[in-house]
């Protein structure tokens, strides 16, 4: 479960970065 949580966290950060770059 801990591993899965980390993967989800990393994916979430990547998505946030992509959305920020696209918003600009």
C-alpha positions as CSV (number, residue, x, y, z in Angstrom):
1,X,0.0,0.0,0.0
2,X,2.8,2.4,0.8
3,X,4.4,1.8,-2.6
4,X,1.1,2.4,-4.3
5,X,0.6,5.6,-2.4
6,X,4.0,6.9,-3.5
7,X,3.3,6.1,-7.1
8,X,-0.1,7.9,-6.9
9,X,1.7,10.9,-5.3
10,X,4.3,11.1,-8.0
11,X,1.6,10.8,-10.8
12,X,-0.3,13.5,-9.1
13,X,2.7,15.8,-9.1
14,X,3.4,15.1,-12.8
15,X,-0.3,15.9,-13.6
16,X,-0.1,19.2,-11.6
17,X,3.1,20.2,-13.4
18,X,1.5,19.4,-16.8
19,X,-1.6,21.4,-16.0
20,X,0.5,24.4,-14.8
21,X,2.6,24.3,-18.0
22,X,-0.6,24.1,-20.1
23,X,-2.3,26.9,-18.2
24,X,0.5,29.3,-18.9
